[in-house]
Amino acid sequence: MSAPHPADHEPLDLRTAGAELLDQARSQSNGHASRLLVGGTAQRAVLMALTEGAELGEHESPAAATFQVVIGSARLYAAAGTSWTVRAGELVAIPEDRHGARALEDCVILLTVALR
């Protein structure tokens, strides 16, 4: 059995955890920092901090996932050309085709993924 993740069994303050991750991201050359909050065989939740201008390059999409901004704002875009500006407190489904993201300002994103 794997070790529990921070939010597997107890509530976690996303803004506090996000602020800590932003501090880490600011010290990284790529402007990224992340932490797995919920893990398992059925789902995953990852908190990710990006500094302004940092990008997550285009990649394949999981079967079902969401993109929620906790702090700041980011642009989620699909390879097909559609894009969304997502601000703190907003949530959008991740498109089924290739997609990427760019931090419009320092931001914290909660990615949730269904694994089956």
N, CA, C and O atoms as a GROMACS GRO file, in nm:
protein
  464
    1MET      N    1   0.085  -0.119   0.000
    1MET     CA    2   0.000   0.000   0.000
    1MET      C    3   0.089   0.124   0.000
    1MET      O    4   0.185   0.132   0.076
    2SER      N    5   0.057   0.221  -0.085
    2SER     CA    6   0.138   0.342  -0.093
    2SER      C    7   0.104   0.437   0.022
    2SER      O    8  -0.002   0.428   0.083
    3ALA      N    9   0.198   0.527   0.049
    3ALA     CA   10   0.177   0.626   0.154
    3ALA      C   11   0.061   0.717   0.117
    3ALA      O   12   0.040   0.744  -0.001
    4PRO      N   13  -0.014   0.765   0.216
    4PRO     CA   14  -0.126   0.855   0.185
    4PRO      C   15  -0.074   0.988   0.129
    4PRO      O   16   0.036   1.032   0.160
    5HIS      N   17  -0.156   1.049   0.048
    5HIS     CA   18  -0.127   1.180  -0.007
    5HIS      C   19  -0.195   1.283   0.082
    5HIS      O   20  -0.285   1.247   0.158
    6PRO      N   21  -0.157   1.410   0.074
    6PRO     CA   22  -0.207   1.510   0.170
    6PRO      C   23  -0.358   1.520   0.184
    6PRO      O   24  -0.407   1.544   0.294
    7ALA      N   25  -0.434   1.501   0.076
    7ALA     CA   26  -0.579   1.518   0.084
    7ALA      C   27  -0.654   1.386   0.071
    7ALA      O   28  -0.775   1.386   0.047
    8ASP      N   29  -0.586   1.275   0.086
    8ASP     CA   30  -0.655   1.146   0.075
    8ASP      C   31  -0.762   1.128   0.183
    8ASP      O   32  -0.866   1.068   0.157
    9HIS      N   33  -0.735   1.178   0.304
    9HIS     CA   34  -0.827   1.152   0.416
    9HIS      C   35  -0.860   1.274   0.500
    9HIS      O   36  -0.942   1.266   0.591
   10GLU      N   37  -0.796   1.388   0.470
   10GLU     CA   38  -0.818   1.511   0.547
   10GLU      C   39  -0.832   1.629   0.452
   10GLU      O   40  -0.771   1.630   0.345
   11PRO      N   41  -0.912   1.728   0.488
   11PRO     CA   42  -0.922   1.848   0.405
   11PRO      C   43  -0.785   1.918   0.396
   11PRO      O   44  -0.705   1.914   0.489
   12LEU      N   45  -0.762   1.982   0.283
   12LEU     CA   46  -0.637   2.054   0.261
   12LEU      C   47  -0.672   2.194   0.210
   12LEU      O   48  -0.754   2.208   0.119
   13ASP      N   49  -0.612   2.296   0.267
   13ASP     CA   50  -0.635   2.434   0.224
   13ASP      C   51  -0.555   2.457   0.096
   13ASP      O   52  -0.432   2.463   0.100
   14LEU      N   53  -0.625   2.470  -0.016
   14LEU     CA   54  -0.559   2.483  -0.146
   14LEU      C   55  -0.484   2.614  -0.160
   14LEU      O   56  -0.378   2.618  -0.223
   15ARG      N   57  -0.535   2.720  -0.102
   15ARG     CA   58  -0.466   2.849  -0.114
   15ARG      C   59  -0.334   2.848  -0.037
   15ARG      O   60  -0.234   2.900  -0.086
   16THR      N   61  -0.332   2.789   0.081
   16THR     CA   62  -0.208   2.782   0.159
   16THR      C   63  -0.107   2.692   0.090
   16THR      O   64   0.009   2.729   0.074
   17ALA      N   65  -0.151   2.574   0.048
   17ALA     CA   66  -0.061   2.482  -0.022
   17ALA      C   67  -0.013   2.544  -0.153
   17ALA      O   68   0.102   2.526  -0.192
   18GLY      N   69  -0.102   2.617  -0.220
   18GLY     CA   70  -0.067   2.682  -0.346
   18GLY      C   71   0.037   2.792  -0.326
   18GLY      O   72   0.129   2.805  -0.407
   19ALA      N   73   0.022   2.870  -0.221
   19ALA     CA   74   0.120   2.977  -0.194
   19ALA      C   75   0.258   2.918  -0.168
   19ALA      O   76   0.358   2.974  -0.211
   20GLU      N   77   0.262   2.804  -0.098
   20GLU     CA   78   0.390   2.736  -0.074
   20GLU      C   79   0.450   2.688  -0.206
   20GLU      O   80   0.570   2.701  -0.229
   21LEU      N   81   0.365   2.633  -0.293
   21LEU     CA   82   0.414   2.587  -0.424
   21LEU      C   83   0.462   2.702  -0.511
   21LEU      O   84   0.560   2.688  -0.583
   22LEU      N   85   0.395   2.816  -0.504
   22LEU     CA   86   0.440   2.932  -0.582
   22LEU      C   87   0.580   2.975  -0.539
   22LEU      O   88   0.662   3.011  -0.622
   23ASP      N   89   0.606   2.970  -0.409
   23ASP     CA   90   0.741   3.003  -0.362
   23ASP      C   91   0.843   2.907  -0.423
   23ASP      O   92   0.951   2.950  -0.464
   24GLN      N   93   0.808   2.779  -0.430
   24GLN     CA   94   0.899   2.681  -0.492
   24GLN      C   95   0.915   2.708  -0.641
   24GLN      O   96   1.027   2.703  -0.693
   25ALA      N   97   0.804   2.736  -0.710
   25ALA     CA   98   0.810   2.760  -0.855
   25ALA      C   99   0.897   2.880  -0.888
   25ALA      O  100   0.967   2.880  -0.989
   26ARG      N  101   0.894   2.981  -0.804
   26ARG     CA  102   0.973   3.102  -0.829
   26ARG      C  103   1.123   3.073  -0.822
   26ARG      O  104   1.203   3.149  -0.878
   27SER      N  105   1.162   2.965  -0.756
   27SER     CA  106   1.304   2.931  -0.746
   27SER      C  107   1.347   2.831  -0.854
   27SER      O  108   1.465   2.794  -0.859
   28GLN      N  109   1.254   2.786  -0.939
   28GLN     CA  110   1.285   2.689  -1.044
   28GLN      C  111   1.305   2.761  -1.177
   28GLN      O  112   1.235   2.857  -1.207
   29SER      N  113   1.401   2.715  -1.256
   29SER     CA  114   1.429   2.781  -1.384
   29SER      C  115   1.310   2.771  -1.481
   29SER      O  116   1.292   2.859  -1.565
   30ASN      N  117   1.230   2.665  -1.470
   30ASN     CA  118   1.115   2.651  -1.561
   30ASN      C  119   0.987   2.714  -1.505
   30ASN      O  120   0.885   2.716  -1.573
   31GLY      N  121   0.992   2.765  -1.381
   31GLY     CA  122   0.875   2.829  -1.321
   31GLY      C  123   0.764   2.735  -1.283
   31GLY      O  124   0.649   2.777  -1.273
   32HIS      N  125   0.795   2.606  -1.262
   32HIS     CA  126   0.694   2.504  -1.229
   32HIS      C  127   0.721   2.445  -1.091
   32HIS      O  128   0.837   2.432  -1.050
   33ALA      N  129   0.616   2.409  -1.021
   33ALA     CA  130   0.624   2.326  -0.901
   33ALA      C  131   0.490   2.256  -0.888
   33ALA      O  132   0.386   2.315  -0.919
   34SER      N  133   0.491   2.130  -0.844
   34SER     CA  134   0.364   2.058  -0.830
   34SER      C  135   0.369   1.962  -0.713
   34SER      O  136   0.476   1.926  -0.662
   35ARG      N  137   0.249   1.922  -0.671
   35ARG     CA  138   0.235   1.830  -0.558
   35ARG      C  139   0.112   1.743  -0.581
   35ARG      O  140   0.004   1.794  -0.609
   36LEU      N  141   0.129   1.612  -0.570
   36LEU     CA  142   0.017   1.519  -0.580
   36LEU      C  143  -0.061   1.525  -0.449
   36LEU      O  144  -0.007   1.498  -0.342
   37LEU      N  145  -0.189   1.561  -0.458
   37LEU     CA  146  -0.273   1.576  -0.339
   37LEU      C  147  -0.358   1.454  -0.312
   37LEU      O  148  -0.376   1.414  -0.196
   38VAL      N  149  -0.412   1.394  -0.417
   38VAL     CA  150  -0.495   1.273  -0.407
   38VAL      C  151  -0.442   1.176  -0.510
   38VAL      O  152  -0.426   1.210  -0.627
   39GLY      N  153  -0.417   1.054  -0.467
   39GLY     CA  154  -0.367   0.953  -0.560
   39GLY      C  155  -0.447   0.825  -0.543
   39GLY      O  156  -0.520   0.807  -0.446
   40GLY      N  157  -0.431   0.737  -0.637
   40GLY     CA  158  -0.501   0.610  -0.631
   40GLY      C  159  -0.518   0.553  -0.770
   40GLY      O  160  -0.461   0.604  -0.866
   41THR      N  161  -0.596   0.449  -0.779
   41THR     CA  162  -0.616   0.384  -0.908
   41THR      C  163  -0.731   0.444  -0.988
   41THR      O  164  -0.740   0.420  -1.108
   42ALA      N  165  -0.818   0.522  -0.924
   42ALA     CA  166  -0.934   0.575  -0.994
   42ALA      C  167  -0.925   0.724  -1.026
   42ALA      O  168  -0.986   0.771  -1.122
   43GLN      N  169  -0.848   0.798  -0.946
   43GLN     CA  170  -0.842   0.942  -0.966
   43GLN      C  171  -0.709   0.997  -0.919
   43GLN      O  172  -0.634   0.933  -0.846
   44ARG      N  173  -0.683   1.119  -0.963
   44ARG     CA  174  -0.562   1.190  -0.921
   44ARG      C  175  -0.596   1.338  -0.916
   44ARG      O  176  -0.667   1.390  -1.002
   45ALA      N  177  -0.544   1.406  -0.815
   45ALA     CA  178  -0.556   1.552  -0.804
   45ALA      C  179  -0.415   1.607  -0.782
   45ALA      O  180  -0.346   1.567  -0.689
   46VAL      N  181  -0.375   1.699  -0.870
   46VAL     CA  182  -0.241   1.757  -0.863
   46VAL      C  183  -0.255   1.908  -0.852
   46VAL      O  184  -0.326   1.971  -0.930
   47LEU      N  185  -0.187   1.965  -0.754
   47LEU     CA  186  -0.181   2.110  -0.739
   47LEU      C  187  -0.052   2.155  -0.806
   47LEU      O  188   0.056   2.105  -0.775
   48MET      N  189  -0.064   2.250  -0.897
   48MET     CA  190   0.051   2.295  -0.975
   48MET      C  191   0.062   2.447  -0.968
   48MET      O  192  -0.038   2.518  -0.983
   49ALA      N  193   0.184   2.496  -0.945
   49ALA     CA  194   0.210   2.639  -0.945
   49ALA      C  195   0.296   2.672  -1.068
   49ALA      O  196   0.390   2.600  -1.100
   50LEU      N  197   0.260   2.781  -1.135
   50LEU     CA  198   0.334   2.830  -1.251
   50LEU      C  199   0.359   2.979  -1.233
   50LEU      O  200   0.269   3.053  -1.193
   51THR      N  201   0.480   3.022  -1.262
   51THR     CA  202   0.508   3.165  -1.259
   51THR      C  203   0.461   3.227  -1.389
   51THR      O  204   0.445   3.158  -1.490
   52GLU      N  205   0.439   3.358  -1.388
   52GLU     CA  206   0.391   3.428  -1.507
   52GLU      C  207   0.474   3.392  -1.630
   52GLU      O  208   0.597   3.401  -1.628
   53GLY      N  209   0.405   3.352  -1.736
   53GLY     CA  210   0.471   3.318  -1.862
   53GLY      C  211   0.513   3.172  -1.873
   53GLY      O  212   0.545   3.126  -1.983
   54ALA      N  213   0.515   3.098  -1.762
   54ALA     CA  214   0.552   2.956  -1.767
   54ALA      C  215   0.445   2.878  -1.843
   54ALA      O  216   0.327   2.913  -1.839
   55GLU      N  217   0.487   2.774  -1.912
   55GLU     CA  218   0.395   2.696  -1.995
   55GLU      C  219   0.401   2.548  -1.965
   55GLU      O  220   0.505   2.495  -1.924
   56LEU      N  221   0.289   2.483  -1.986
   56LEU     CA  222   0.281   2.337  -1.994
   56LEU      C  223   0.261   2.310  -2.142
   56LEU      O  224   0.155   2.340  -2.197
   57GLY      N  225   0.360   2.253  -2.207
   57GLY     CA  226   0.352   2.230  -2.350
   57GLY      C  227   0.237   2.136  -2.386
   57GLY      O  228   0.184   2.066  -2.300
   58GLU      N  229   0.201   2.138  -2.512
   58GLU     CA  230   0.092   2.052  -2.559
   58GLU      C  231   0.120   1.906  -2.525
   58GLU      O  232   0.233   1.858  -2.537
   59HIS      N  233   0.014   1.839  -2.482
   59HIS     CA  234   0.025   1.697  -2.448
   59HIS      C  235  -0.112   1.632  -2.466
   59HIS      O  236  -0.214   1.700  -2.481
   60GLU      N  237  -0.113   1.500  -2.465
   60GLU     CA  238  -0.237   1.424  -2.482
   60GLU      C  239  -0.327   1.443  -2.361
   60GLU      O  240  -0.281   1.471  -2.251
   61SER      N  241  -0.455   1.428  -2.384
   61SER     CA  242  -0.554   1.446  -2.279
   61SER      C  243  -0.592   1.313  -2.216
   61SER      O  244  -0.602   1.212  -2.285
   62PRO      N  245  -0.612   1.312  -2.084
   62PRO     CA  246  -0.668   1.193  -2.020
   62PRO      C  247  -0.815   1.179  -2.058
   62PRO      O  248  -0.873   1.268  -2.121
   63ALA      N  249  -0.874   1.069  -2.022
   63ALA     CA  250  -1.014   1.043  -2.057
   63ALA      C  251  -1.108   1.150  -2.003
   63ALA      O  252  -1.200   1.193  -2.073
   64ALA      N  253  -1.086   1.194  -1.880
   64ALA     CA  254  -1.170   1.297  -1.819
   64ALA      C  255  -1.086   1.374  -1.719
   64ALA      O  256  -1.019   1.314  -1.634
   65ALA      N  257  -1.089   1.507  -1.729
   65ALA     CA  258  -1.007   1.589  -1.640
   65ALA      C  259  -1.066   1.730  -1.630
   65ALA      O  260  -1.139   1.775  -1.719
   66THR      N  261  -1.031   1.799  -1.520
   66THR     CA  262  -1.072   1.938  -1.504
   66THR      C  263  -0.951   2.024  -1.469
   66THR      O  264  -0.849   1.975  -1.421
   67PHE      N  265  -0.966   2.153  -1.496
   67PHE     CA  266  -0.862   2.254  -1.478
   67PHE      C  267  -0.925   2.365  -1.397
   67PHE      O  268  -1.011   2.437  -1.447
   68GLN      N  269  -0.883   2.380  -1.272
   68GLN     CA  270  -0.941   2.480  -1.183
   68GLN      C  271  -0.830   2.572  -1.135
   68GLN      O  272  -0.729   2.525  -1.081
   69VAL      N  273  -0.847   2.702  -1.153
   69VAL     CA  274  -0.748   2.797  -1.105
   69VAL      C  275  -0.783   2.838  -0.962
   69VAL      O  276  -0.896   2.880  -0.934
   70VAL      N  277  -0.686   2.825  -0.873
   70VAL     CA  278  -0.703   2.856  -0.732
   70VAL      C  279  -0.653   2.998  -0.702
   70VAL      O  280  -0.716   3.072  -0.626
   71ILE      N  281  -0.540   3.035  -0.762
   71ILE     CA  282  -0.478   3.166  -0.746
   71ILE      C  283  -0.436   3.215  -0.884
   71ILE      O  284  -0.384   3.136  -0.962
   72GLY      N  285  -0.459   3.343  -0.915
   72GLY     CA  286  -0.411   3.399  -1.040
   72GLY      C  287  -0.499   3.367  -1.160
   72GLY      O  288  -0.620   3.350  -1.146
   73SER      N  289  -0.435   3.357  -1.278
   73SER     CA  290  -0.509   3.323  -1.400
   73SER      C  291  -0.417   3.253  -1.499
   73SER      O  292  -0.296   3.272  -1.497
   74ALA      N  293  -0.479   3.172  -1.585
   74ALA     CA  294  -0.404   3.095  -1.684
   74ALA      C  295  -0.489   3.078  -1.809
   74ALA      O  296  -0.611   3.093  -1.805
   75ARG      N  297  -0.423   3.047  -1.918
   75ARG     CA  298  -0.493   3.018  -2.043
   75ARG      C  299  -0.475   2.870  -2.072
   75ARG      O  300  -0.363   2.820  -2.081
   76LEU      N  301  -0.586   2.800  -2.086
   76LEU     CA  302  -0.589   2.660  -2.129
   76LEU      C  303  -0.623   2.662  -2.277
   76LEU      O  304  -0.719   2.728  -2.318
   77TYR      N  305  -0.548   2.591  -2.358
   77TYR     CA  306  -0.576   2.591  -2.501
   77TYR      C  307  -0.574   2.450  -2.557
   77TYR      O  308  -0.499   2.363  -2.511
   78ALA      N  309  -0.657   2.430  -2.658
   78ALA     CA  310  -0.663   2.303  -2.730
   78ALA      C  311  -0.585   2.318  -2.859
   78ALA      O  312  -0.582   2.426  -2.918
   79ALA      N  313  -0.523   2.210  -2.905
   79ALA     CA  314  -0.446   2.213  -3.029
   79ALA      C  315  -0.534   2.255  -3.146
   79ALA      O  316  -0.484   2.312  -3.243
   80ALA      N  317  -0.664   2.228  -3.137
   80ALA     CA  318  -0.757   2.262  -3.244
   80ALA      C  319  -0.782   2.413  -3.254
   80ALA      O  320  -0.845   2.458  -3.350
   81GLY      N  321  -0.733   2.491  -3.157
   81GLY     CA  322  -0.746   2.635  -3.167
   81GLY      C  323  -0.832   2.702  -3.062
   81GLY      O  324  -0.820   2.823  -3.043
   82THR      N  325  -0.916   2.629  -2.992
   82THR     CA  326  -1.000   2.687  -2.887
   82THR      C  327  -0.914   2.716  -2.765
   82THR      O  328  -0.823   2.639  -2.733
   83SER      N  329  -0.943   2.827  -2.695
   83SER     CA  330  -0.872   2.854  -2.570
   83SER      C  331  -0.968   2.918  -2.470
   83SER      O  332  -1.071   2.974  -2.506
   84TRP      N  333  -0.931   2.907  -2.345
   84TRP     CA  334  -1.010   2.960  -2.235
   84TRP      C  335  -0.918   3.035  -2.140
   84TRP      O  336  -0.811   2.985  -2.105
   85THR      N  337  -0.958   3.154  -2.099
   85THR     CA  338  -0.890   3.224  -1.991
   85THR      C  339  -0.963   3.185  -1.864
   85THR      O  340  -1.084   3.206  -1.850
   86VAL      N  341  -0.888   3.126  -1.771
   86VAL     CA  342  -0.947   3.074  -1.648
   86VAL      C  343  -0.887   3.152  -1.531
   86VAL      O  344  -0.765   3.159  -1.515
   87ARG      N  345  -0.974   3.211  -1.450
   87ARG     CA  346  -0.931   3.295  -1.337
   87ARG      C  347  -0.956   3.223  -1.205
   87ARG      O  348  -1.028   3.124  -1.200
   88ALA      N  349  -0.895   3.276  -1.100
   88ALA     CA  350  -0.912   3.217  -0.967
   88ALA      C  351  -1.060   3.195  -0.937
   88ALA      O  352  -1.142   3.285  -0.955
   89GLY      N  353  -1.092   3.076  -0.892
   89GLY     CA  354  -1.230   3.040  -0.860
   89GLY      C  355  -1.306   2.980  -0.976
   89GLY      O  356  -1.421   2.939  -0.959
   90GLU      N  357  -1.244   2.972  -1.095
   90GLU     CA  358  -1.312   2.917  -1.212
   90GLU      C  359  -1.260   2.778  -1.246
   90GLU      O  360  -1.146   2.742  -1.215
   91LEU      N  361  -1.346   2.702  -1.312
   91LEU     CA  362  -1.320   2.562  -1.346
   91LEU      C  363  -1.365   2.538  -1.489
   91LEU      O  364  -1.467   2.591  -1.532
   92VAL      N  365  -1.288   2.457  -1.564
   92VAL     CA  366  -1.328   2.418  -1.699
   92VAL      C  367  -1.284   2.274  -1.723
   92VAL      O  368  -1.181   2.230  -1.671
   93ALA      N  369  -1.362   2.202  -1.802
   93ALA     CA  370  -1.322   2.066  -1.841
   93ALA      C  371  -1.206   2.076  -1.939
   93ALA      O  372  -1.205   2.161  -2.027
   94ILE      N  373  -1.109   1.988  -1.923
   94ILE     CA  374  -0.996   1.984  -2.015
   94ILE      C  375  -1.044   1.917  -2.144
   94ILE      O  376  -1.109   1.813  -2.139
   95PRO      N  377  -1.012   1.976  -2.260
   95PRO     CA  378  -1.060   1.918  -2.386
   95PRO      C  379  -1.002   1.779  -2.411
   95PRO      O  380  -0.898   1.743  -2.358
   96GLU      N  381  -1.074   1.703  -2.492
   96GLU     CA  382  -1.034   1.565  -2.520
   96GLU      C  383  -0.916   1.554  -2.615
   96GLU      O  384  -0.853   1.449  -2.623
   97ASP      N  385  -0.883   1.663  -2.688
   97ASP     CA  386  -0.769   1.656  -2.779
   97ASP      C  387  -0.644   1.714  -2.710
   97ASP      O  388  -0.649   1.754  -2.594
   98ARG      N  389  -0.534   1.718  -2.783
   98ARG     CA  390  -0.410   1.772  -2.728
   98ARG      C  391  -0.436   1.913  -2.676
   98ARG      O  392  -0.516   1.988  -2.731
   99HIS      N  393  -0.367   1.946  -2.568
   99HIS     CA  394  -0.388   2.076  -2.505
   99HIS      C  395  -0.262   2.118  -2.431
   99HIS      O  396  -0.170   2.039  -2.411
  100GLY      N  397  -0.259   2.244  -2.391
  100GLY     CA  398  -0.150   2.298  -2.312
  100GLY      C  399  -0.203   2.412  -2.228
  100GLY      O  400  -0.322   2.444  -2.234
  101ALA      N  401  -0.115   2.474  -2.150
  101ALA     CA  402  -0.156   2.585  -2.065
  101ALA      C  403  -0.041   2.683  -2.050
  101ALA      O  404   0.076   2.648  -2.063
  102ARG      N  405  -0.078   2.809  -2.024
  102ARG     CA  406   0.022   2.915  -2.003
  102ARG      C  407  -0.027   3.003  -1.888
  102ARG      O  408  -0.144   3.041  -1.883
  103ALA      N  409   0.064   3.034  -1.796
  103ALA     CA  410   0.031   3.122  -1.684
  103ALA      C  411   0.026   3.266  -1.732
  103ALA      O  412   0.126   3.318  -1.784
  104LEU      N  413  -0.088   3.332  -1.717
  104LEU     CA  414  -0.101   3.473  -1.753
  104LEU      C  415  -0.044   3.562  -1.643
  104LEU      O  416  -0.009   3.677  -1.668
  105GLU      N  417  -0.035   3.508  -1.524
  105GLU     CA  418   0.028   3.570  -1.408
  105GLU      C  419   0.066   3.453  -1.317
  105GLU      O  420   0.026   3.340  -1.344
  106ASP      N  421   0.141   3.478  -1.211
  106ASP     CA  422   0.169   3.370  -1.119
  106ASP      C  423   0.036   3.304  -1.082
  106ASP      O  424  -0.059   3.373  -1.046
  107CYS      N  425   0.031   3.173  -1.091
  107CYS     CA  426  -0.097   3.105  -1.067
  107CYS      C  427  -0.078   2.968  -1.004
  107CYS      O  428   0.029   2.909  -1.008
  108VAL      N  429  -0.188   2.921  -0.947
  108VAL     CA  430  -0.196   2.786  -0.891
  108VAL      C  431  -0.316   2.719  -0.954
  108VAL      O  432  -0.426   2.775  -0.956
  109ILE      N  433  -0.295   2.599  -1.006
  109ILE     CA  434  -0.399   2.525  -1.078
  109ILE      C  435  -0.419   2.391  -1.010
  109ILE      O  436  -0.322   2.323  -0.974
  110LEU      N  437  -0.545   2.352  -0.993
  110LEU     CA  438  -0.577   2.219  -0.945
  110LEU      C  439  -0.622   2.137  -1.065
  110LEU      O  440  -0.724   2.166  -1.127
  111LEU      N  441  -0.544   2.034  -1.097
  111LEU     CA  442  -0.579   1.943  -1.206
  111LEU      C  443  -0.637   1.818  -1.144
  111LEU      O  444  -0.576   1.757  -1.057
  112THR      N  445  -0.755   1.778  -1.190
  112THR     CA  446  -0.815   1.654  -1.144
  112THR      C  447  -0.831   1.562  -1.266
  112THR      O  448  -0.873   1.606  -1.373
  113VAL      N  449  -0.798   1.436  -1.246
  113VAL     CA  450  -0.797   1.342  -1.356
  113VAL      C  451  -0.867   1.211  -1.312
  113VAL      O  452  -0.837   1.157  -1.206
  114ALA      N  453  -0.959   1.164  -1.395
  114ALA     CA  454  -1.018   1.032  -1.376
  114ALA      C  455  -0.927   0.932  -1.445
  114ALA      O  456  -0.892   0.951  -1.562
  115LEU      N  457  -0.888   0.827  -1.377
  115LEU     CA  458  -0.795   0.729  -1.432
  115LEU      C  459  -0.862   0.608  -1.493
  115LEU      O  460  -0.797   0.527  -1.558
  116ARG      N  461  -0.990   0.595  -1.473
  116ARG     CA  462  -1.063   0.483  -1.535
  116ARG      C  463  -1.205   0.519  -1.563
  116ARG      O  464  -1.281   0.437  -1.615
   0.00000   0.00000   0.00000
